[in-house]
């Protein structure tokens, strides 16, 4: 099994359909008695077989049996939670290609909500990103045909296509009329890790996703920072905004660079004994250099592991807005040759302080918005989270995502810059220890 922590990437990691089902009838000698707790399950399977046979015989036109079975099985899995599903052999191969770092598509992390495709986050420098698609947008039609009534798999398949071919999406954005945007499909080569030198020898590092190359590319970036800036930059900004997640192992590798031993994350499966702890194991780079982590509502899953680990361990201050709140681990379980795989939620994860962020998210130490917000806009942001997805798991502690509150800081009315959150992160690092301590004290008092 391979642990994953990600949404669905168009053209890459795709929800899919199952191509078969076992027996529809149980041998008479194996049928359960009414006192057997499995009796109801067996009766439901027989009921399903009867309905399937009736549809085969009596539906107005011949049905595609394979497609009908796929829809039924996919419906079962997606009813468990938004992140479980079946991968047919083709989509299983797409998943393997996507996590290796290159695939074809539009570059969007998506899920399904209210019959429409909902954007979790666009990937950096992809057709979706360049077209201005935003987290929380709904895709309601493809090439003029409404999505309503389709499965996520159907919609994603429609958005696939050859490199260079155009596609028109109809976008519904709260507060705006529906609008069309035309994108051109391309091979997605995410710019996974990038960095640049800011004023006062501060290093800005952008991590856009967590695939098989993320840890190695971050190591290259940190080496380059050491060569250009030296062994003690004034500070580091680690930007995880709109990073929809990815591989658990890579999240651990990224956090490991900034921690001296100790726990990064733990996972808890169905049984009490199914506990696994992941610890930092390498020497910390840039020890004692202050770090600010940037997050927002598009920061999900693996991003939240990294932010939560550095926050809990007191290694970084987190600035931005509350993250998405995906605190579950999906394992990809191959089903054998030419049978694909299932993506199944098998565990929850916890930050080093034992926090489950499922349906809650990581709350920043300093809440800073990118644009000025009205109360209505703030409510819209609050609704864009894991907690609002159909069939989402609740937080096991019964906690609810915090209600909307106005940010600690937001851009002034006459702001003419392009990235207020980053500017505030840089300002905090330039102000030095006094500013860091002041924000940390505010966090501790709030907790």
C-alpha positions as CSV (number, residue, x, y, z in Angstrom):
1,X,0.0,0.0,0.0
2,X,1.2,3.5,-0.8
3,X,0.2,6.4,1.5
4,X,-1.2,9.5,-0.3
5,X,-2.5,12.8,1.0
6,X,-3.9,14.5,-2.1
7,X,-6.9,15.6,-4.0
8,X,-7.6,14.8,-7.6
9,X,-5.4,16.3,-10.3
10,X,-7.0,16.6,-13.7
11,X,-5.0,14.6,-16.2
12,X,-3.1,12.9,-13.4
13,X,-4.5,11.5,-10.2
14,X,-8.0,10.6,-11.2
15,X,-11.0,9.0,-9.6
16,X,-12.1,6.2,-11.9
17,X,-14.4,3.2,-12.5
18,X,-14.3,-0.4,-11.5
19,X,-14.6,-3.0,-14.3
20,X,-16.1,-5.9,-12.5
21,X,-17.9,-7.3,-9.5
22,X,-17.7,-10.7,-8.0
23,X,-20.7,-13.0,-7.5
24,X,-24.2,-11.6,-7.2
25,X,-25.7,-14.6,-5.4
26,X,-24.4,-16.5,-2.3
27,X,-24.5,-20.3,-2.3
28,X,-27.5,-21.6,-0.3
29,X,-25.3,-23.3,2.3
30,X,-23.4,-20.1,2.9
31,X,-26.4,-17.9,3.4
32,X,-26.7,-16.3,6.8
33,X,-29.4,-16.9,9.4
34,X,-31.4,-13.9,10.5
35,X,-29.3,-13.8,13.7
36,X,-26.1,-13.5,11.8
37,X,-25.1,-9.8,11.7
38,X,-23.9,-10.2,8.1
39,X,-27.4,-11.2,7.0
40,X,-28.5,-7.7,6.1
41,X,-25.4,-7.2,4.1
42,X,-26.0,-10.4,2.1
43,X,-29.6,-9.5,1.6
44,X,-28.5,-6.1,0.2
45,X,-26.1,-7.8,-2.2
46,X,-28.9,-10.0,-3.4
47,X,-31.1,-7.0,-3.8
48,X,-28.4,-5.3,-5.8
49,X,-28.1,-8.3,-8.1
50,X,-31.9,-8.4,-8.6
51,X,-32.0,-4.7,-9.5
52,X,-29.0,-5.1,-11.9
53,X,-30.7,-8.0,-13.6
54,X,-34.0,-6.1,-13.9
55,X,-32.1,-3.2,-15.5
56,X,-30.4,-5.5,-17.9
57,X,-33.7,-7.0,-19.0
58,X,-36.1,-4.1,-18.9
59,X,-34.3,-0.8,-19.4
60,X,-35.6,1.0,-22.5
61,X,-32.3,0.5,-24.3
62,X,-29.5,-2.0,-23.7
63,X,-27.3,-0.8,-20.9
64,X,-23.5,-0.7,-20.8
65,X,-23.1,-3.4,-18.1
66,X,-19.5,-2.5,-17.4
67,X,-20.2,1.1,-17.0
68,X,-23.2,0.5,-14.8
69,X,-21.2,-1.8,-12.5
70,X,-18.4,0.8,-12.3
71,X,-20.9,3.5,-11.3
72,X,-22.3,1.3,-8.6
73,X,-18.9,0.4,-7.1
74,X,-17.6,3.9,-7.4
75,X,-20.7,5.2,-5.6
76,X,-20.1,2.8,-2.7
77,X,-16.5,4.0,-2.3
78,X,-17.3,7.7,-2.7
79,X,-20.1,7.4,-0.1
80,X,-17.4,6.6,2.5
81,X,-15.6,9.9,2.2
82,X,-14.5,12.4,-0.6
83,X,-11.1,10.8,-1.0
84,X,-11.8,7.1,-1.5
85,X,-12.3,5.7,-4.9
86,X,-11.4,3.1,-7.5
87,X,-8.6,3.4,-10.1
88,X,-9.0,1.3,-13.2
89,X,-5.7,0.2,-14.8
90,X,-5.4,3.3,-17.0
91,X,-6.0,5.7,-14.1
92,X,-3.7,3.7,-11.8
93,X,-1.0,4.3,-14.4
94,X,-1.9,7.9,-14.5
95,X,-1.5,8.1,-10.7
96,X,1.9,6.6,-10.9
97,X,3.0,9.0,-13.6
98,X,1.5,12.0,-11.7
99,X,3.3,11.2,-8.5
100,X,6.6,10.8,-10.4
101,X,6.2,14.4,-11.5
102,X,4.9,14.8,-15.1
103,X,1.6,14.2,-16.7
104,X,-0.9,15.6,-19.1
105,X,-3.9,17.8,-18.2
106,X,-5.0,21.2,-16.9
107,X,-3.2,21.4,-13.5
108,X,-6.1,21.5,-11.0
109,X,-6.6,19.8,-7.7
110,X,-10.4,19.1,-7.6
111,X,-13.2,17.3,-5.8
112,X,-16.9,17.0,-6.3
113,X,-19.6,19.0,-4.4
114,X,-23.3,19.5,-5.1
115,X,-23.0,17.9,-8.5
116,X,-20.2,20.2,-9.7
117,X,-16.4,20.0,-9.8
118,X,-15.0,22.1,-7.1
119,X,-11.4,23.5,-7.3
120,X,-9.2,22.9,-4.3
121,X,-6.2,24.6,-5.8
122,X,-4.6,25.3,-9.2
123,X,-1.0,24.2,-9.6
124,X,1.7,26.8,-10.2
125,X,2.3,27.8,-13.8
126,X,-0.3,25.5,-15.4
127,X,-3.1,26.3,-17.8
128,X,-5.5,26.5,-14.8
129,X,-3.2,28.9,-12.9
130,X,-2.6,31.1,-15.9
131,X,-6.3,31.3,-16.6
132,X,-7.0,32.7,-13.1
133,X,-8.9,29.7,-11.8
134,X,-9.1,30.1,-8.0
135,X,-9.6,27.8,-5.0
136,X,-13.3,27.4,-4.3
137,X,-14.4,27.9,-7.9
138,X,-17.0,25.5,-9.3
139,X,-16.7,24.1,-12.8
140,X,-20.3,23.8,-14.0
141,X,-20.0,23.0,-17.7
142,X,-17.4,21.6,-20.1
143,X,-17.5,22.9,-23.7
144,X,-21.0,24.2,-23.1
145,X,-22.3,20.9,-21.7
146,X,-23.5,20.9,-18.0
147,X,-21.6,18.7,-15.6
148,X,-24.6,18.3,-13.3
149,X,-25.5,14.6,-13.2
150,X,-22.1,13.3,-14.1
151,X,-19.6,11.7,-11.8
152,X,-16.3,13.3,-11.0
153,X,-14.7,10.6,-13.1
154,X,-16.8,11.4,-16.1
155,X,-16.0,15.1,-15.8
156,X,-12.3,14.5,-15.4
157,X,-12.2,12.3,-18.4
158,X,-13.9,15.0,-20.5
159,X,-11.2,17.4,-19.4
160,X,-8.4,15.1,-20.4
161,X,-7.1,15.4,-23.9
162,X,-4.1,15.7,-26.2
163,X,-1.6,18.4,-25.6
164,X,-2.4,21.6,-27.5
165,X,-6.2,21.0,-27.7
166,X,-8.5,23.7,-26.3
167,X,-11.2,23.2,-23.8
168,X,-13.9,25.7,-22.5
169,X,-14.9,25.6,-18.8
170,X,-17.8,27.4,-17.3
171,X,-16.8,28.8,-13.9
172,X,-19.1,29.7,-11.1
173,X,-17.5,32.0,-8.5
174,X,-19.4,33.2,-5.5
175,X,-20.3,36.9,-5.9
176,X,-19.9,36.8,-9.7
177,X,-21.9,35.8,-12.7
178,X,-20.9,32.5,-14.4
179,X,-18.2,33.0,-17.0
180,X,-16.4,31.0,-19.6
181,X,-12.6,30.5,-19.7
182,X,-10.7,28.7,-22.5
183,X,-7.7,26.7,-21.6
184,X,-5.2,24.7,-23.8
185,X,-4.3,21.3,-22.5
186,X,-0.6,20.7,-22.0
187,X,1.8,18.3,-20.4
188,X,1.9,19.3,-16.8
189,X,5.5,19.7,-15.5
190,X,4.9,21.3,-12.1
191,X,7.5,23.7,-10.9
192,X,7.7,21.8,-7.7
193,X,10.3,23.8,-5.8
194,X,11.7,27.2,-6.5
195,X,13.5,29.8,-4.5
196,X,14.8,33.4,-4.7
197,X,16.8,35.8,-2.6
198,X,14.7,38.6,-1.0
199,X,16.0,41.8,0.6
200,X,18.2,41.5,3.7
201,X,19.4,38.0,2.8
202,X,16.0,36.4,3.4
203,X,15.4,33.3,1.3
204,X,11.9,32.7,-0.2
205,X,11.1,29.0,-1.0
206,X,8.0,27.9,-2.9
207,X,6.9,24.3,-2.7
208,X,3.9,23.7,-5.0
209,X,3.2,20.0,-4.5
210,X,4.5,16.9,-2.8
211,X,5.5,14.2,-5.4
212,X,8.4,11.8,-5.6
213,X,10.8,14.6,-6.5
214,X,9.9,17.2,-3.8
215,X,12.4,16.2,-1.1
216,X,15.3,16.0,-3.5
217,X,14.5,19.3,-5.2
218,X,14.1,21.0,-1.9
219,X,17.5,19.7,-0.9
220,X,19.0,21.2,-4.1
221,X,17.3,24.5,-3.3
222,X,18.6,24.6,0.2
223,X,22.2,23.9,-1.0
224,X,21.9,26.7,-3.5
225,X,20.7,29.1,-0.8
226,X,23.7,28.1,1.3
227,X,26.1,28.8,-1.5
228,X,24.5,32.2,-2.5
229,X,23.5,33.6,0.8
230,X,25.7,31.7,3.2
231,X,25.1,29.4,6.2
232,X,23.0,31.9,8.1
233,X,20.3,33.6,6.1
234,X,18.4,36.3,8.0
235,X,15.3,34.2,7.6
236,X,13.4,31.7,5.5
237,X,9.9,31.9,4.1
238,X,8.4,28.5,3.2
239,X,5.4,29.2,0.9
240,X,2.8,26.3,1.0
241,X,-0.2,28.4,-0.2
242,X,-2.4,26.5,-2.7
243,X,-0.4,23.4,-2.3
244,X,-3.0,20.7,-2.4
245,X,-0.8,18.0,-0.9
246,X,0.6,14.7,-2.2
247,X,2.8,12.0,-0.8
248,X,3.1,11.5,2.9
249,X,6.7,10.4,2.7
250,X,7.7,13.6,0.9
251,X,5.9,15.8,3.5
252,X,8.0,14.1,6.2
253,X,11.2,14.7,4.2
254,X,10.4,18.4,3.8
255,X,9.7,18.9,7.5
256,X,12.8,16.8,8.3
257,X,15.1,19.5,6.8
258,X,14.0,22.0,9.4
259,X,13.9,19.8,12.5
260,X,16.5,18.3,14.8
261,X,15.1,14.9,15.5
262,X,11.7,14.3,17.1
263,X,8.3,13.6,15.7
264,X,7.0,15.0,12.5
265,X,3.6,13.3,12.3
266,X,1.8,10.2,13.5
267,X,-0.9,8.2,11.9
268,X,-3.7,6.2,13.5
269,X,-5.6,3.5,11.7
270,X,-8.8,1.7,12.5
271,X,-7.4,-0.4,15.3
272,X,-5.6,1.1,18.4
273,X,-2.5,-0.8,17.6
274,X,-2.3,0.7,14.0
275,X,-0.2,3.7,15.1
276,X,2.9,4.8,13.2
277,X,5.2,7.7,14.1
278,X,7.4,9.5,11.6
279,X,10.4,11.2,13.1
280,X,13.0,13.6,11.8
281,X,16.3,11.9,11.2
282,X,18.7,14.2,9.4
283,X,20.6,17.2,10.6
284,X,18.7,20.4,10.6
285,X,19.6,22.9,8.0
286,X,20.1,26.6,8.9
287,X,19.7,25.8,12.6
288,X,18.2,28.7,14.6
289,X,17.4,30.7,11.4
290,X,13.8,32.0,11.9
291,X,11.2,30.5,9.6
292,X,7.8,31.7,8.5
293,X,5.4,29.3,6.8
294,X,2.7,30.7,4.5
295,X,-0.6,28.9,4.2
296,X,-4.1,29.6,3.0
297,X,-7.4,27.7,2.3
298,X,-5.8,25.9,-0.6
299,X,-3.1,24.4,1.6
300,X,-4.2,20.8,2.2
301,X,-3.0,17.5,3.5
302,X,0.7,17.1,3.1
303,X,1.1,20.9,3.3
304,X,-0.8,20.8,6.6
305,X,1.5,18.1,7.9
306,X,4.5,20.3,7.3
307,X,3.0,23.5,8.7
308,X,1.6,21.7,11.7
309,X,4.9,20.0,12.5
310,X,6.9,23.2,12.3
311,X,4.3,25.1,14.3
312,X,3.9,22.5,17.0
313,X,7.7,22.1,17.4
314,X,8.2,25.8,17.7
315,X,10.4,25.9,14.7
316,X,8.3,28.3,12.6
317,X,5.5,30.9,12.7
318,X,2.6,30.3,10.4
319,X,1.1,33.3,8.6
320,X,-1.9,33.4,6.3
321,X,-5.4,32.0,6.6
322,X,-6.7,28.7,8.0
323,X,-5.8,25.7,5.8
324,X,-8.2,23.3,4.1
325,X,-8.4,20.7,6.9
326,X,-7.7,17.3,5.3
327,X,-6.4,15.2,8.1
328,X,-6.8,11.7,6.6
329,X,-4.4,9.3,4.9
330,X,-5.2,7.4,1.7
331,X,-3.5,4.2,0.8
332,X,-3.3,3.1,-2.8
333,X,-3.9,-0.7,-2.8
334,X,-3.1,-2.5,-6.1
335,X,-5.6,-5.2,-7.0
336,X,-3.4,-7.2,-9.3
337,X,-2.5,-7.3,-13.0
338,X,-5.0,-5.3,-15.1
339,X,-7.4,-4.8,-12.2
340,X,-6.3,-1.3,-11.2
341,X,-6.3,-0.2,-7.5
342,X,-8.4,1.3,-4.9
343,X,-7.6,4.5,-3.1
344,X,-8.9,4.0,0.4
345,X,-8.8,6.2,3.5
346,X,-6.9,4.0,6.0
347,X,-5.8,6.4,8.8
348,X,-6.0,9.8,10.3
349,X,-2.8,11.9,10.9
350,X,-1.8,13.9,13.9
351,X,0.6,16.8,14.4
352,X,3.4,16.3,17.0
353,X,1.2,17.9,19.7
354,X,-1.4,15.2,19.0
355,X,-3.8,17.5,17.1
356,X,-6.1,16.0,14.5
357,X,-6.8,18.8,11.9
358,X,-9.4,16.8,10.1
359,X,-12.2,19.2,9.2
360,X,-10.5,21.9,11.3
361,X,-7.3,23.0,9.4
362,X,-4.1,24.6,10.7
363,X,-4.8,28.0,12.2
364,X,-2.1,30.5,11.5
365,X,-0.3,32.3,14.3
366,X,-0.9,35.5,12.5
367,X,-4.0,35.7,10.3
368,X,-3.3,37.8,7.3
369,X,-5.5,37.9,4.2
370,X,-4.4,38.6,0.6
371,X,-7.2,41.1,-0.1
372,X,-9.5,43.2,2.1
373,X,-12.5,41.2,3.1
374,X,-16.1,42.1,3.9
375,X,-18.1,40.0,6.3
376,X,-19.7,38.3,3.3
377,X,-16.4,37.4,1.7
378,X,-15.1,36.1,5.0
379,X,-18.1,33.8,5.2
380,X,-17.4,32.5,1.7
381,X,-13.8,31.7,2.6
382,X,-15.0,29.9,5.7
383,X,-17.2,27.6,3.6
384,X,-14.3,26.5,1.4
385,X,-12.9,23.6,3.5
386,X,-12.8,19.9,4.0
387,X,-15.6,20.1,6.5
388,X,-18.0,21.2,3.7
389,X,-17.3,18.4,1.3
390,X,-20.0,15.7,0.9
391,X,-19.4,12.7,3.2
392,X,-16.4,14.3,4.8
393,X,-15.2,12.7,8.0
394,X,-15.9,14.7,11.1
395,X,-13.2,15.5,13.6
396,X,-13.1,12.6,16.0
397,X,-12.8,14.9,19.0
398,X,-16.1,16.5,18.0
399,X,-14.4,19.8,17.4
400,X,-15.8,22.2,14.8
401,X,-13.9,24.4,12.4
402,X,-13.6,27.9,14.0
403,X,-16.2,30.4,12.9
404,X,-15.3,33.3,10.7
405,X,-13.3,36.1,12.3
406,X,-11.8,39.1,10.8
407,X,-8.1,38.8,10.2
408,X,-5.4,40.2,12.4
409,X,-4.1,42.1,9.4
410,X,-5.3,42.8,5.8
411,X,-4.2,45.1,3.1
412,X,-4.9,48.8,3.5
413,X,-7.5,50.3,1.2
414,X,-4.9,52.0,-1.0
415,X,-2.7,48.9,-1.2
416,X,-1.1,48.6,-4.6
417,X,1.2,45.6,-4.1
418,X,0.8,42.1,-5.4
419,X,1.4,39.8,-2.4
420,X,0.4,41.2,1.0
421,X,0.8,38.0,2.8
422,X,4.4,37.5,1.6
423,X,5.2,41.2,2.4
424,X,4.0,40.7,6.0
425,X,6.1,37.5,6.3
426,X,9.2,39.3,5.1
427,X,8.5,42.3,7.4
428,X,8.2,39.9,10.4
429,X,11.5,38.4,9.6
430,X,13.2,41.8,9.1
431,X,11.8,43.0,12.4
432,X,13.6,40.1,14.1
433,X,13.1,38.3,17.3
434,X,10.9,40.9,18.9
435,X,8.2,40.5,16.2
436,X,8.5,36.7,16.3
437,X,8.2,36.6,20.0
438,X,5.2,39.0,19.9
439,X,3.3,36.7,17.5
440,X,4.3,33.6,19.4
441,X,3.0,35.1,22.6
442,X,-0.3,36.0,21.0
443,X,-0.6,32.4,19.8
444,X,0.1,31.0,23.3
445,X,-2.3,33.3,24.9
446,X,-5.0,32.4,22.4
447,X,-4.4,28.7,23.1
